[in-house]
Amino acid sequence: MEADKGKKLALNIVSGKVEHKGFGAGSIDLNNMSSVIIDGDEAYLDMGAMHAKSKVEKGIKFSTNKEDVPNGRKCWIVWVAVDRNEQGEKYYAGVTACEMLVDPEARKGWKILADHVNKMDYALKRRIILEGLSDAEKAALKRCLIEQGPDIWENSGEVLKQALA
């Protein structure tokens, strides 16, 4: 069967709850998903994390065994989903943090890919999960979110604001 030349192929994430009704049906729009890297007391937007190619992940061979990275430094990928409220204003709807260790000198790292995928899904489902972040890391994330969109921060819910207080 020849592919329809008029349709552009794209990766679709299809929910098991949605009945697939053809090309692109049931796909989740990741256009409102961003990734923030927290590295020490610095937090910055790095869309490369969407494909495991953020600045801190490049050139790193990841293991699921923490003991493989004894000199690793802790970094976080924070998945941030933006949505619109009833008034049509953007707000940070889902924010979830995933831990990883990186040792650039040894080119080794640790992360649990399933956790990263699940946390991305939770952000899309409008959850706030920031367990494990230190006060300094929370402050860095809050600064980054405010810098990226002061109005988006203002429109965001109290659950997020309290989690980052």
PyMOL commands that set and color helices and strands:
alter all, ss='L'
color gray80, all
select helices_A, chain A and resi 30-32+47-51+66-68+113-124+135-148+150-155+158-163
alter helices_A, ss='H'
color red, helices_A
select strands_A, chain A and resi 33-39+42-45+61-63+73-84+90-103+108-110+128-129
alter strands_A, ss='S'
color yellow, strands_A
deselect
rebuild
show_as cartoon
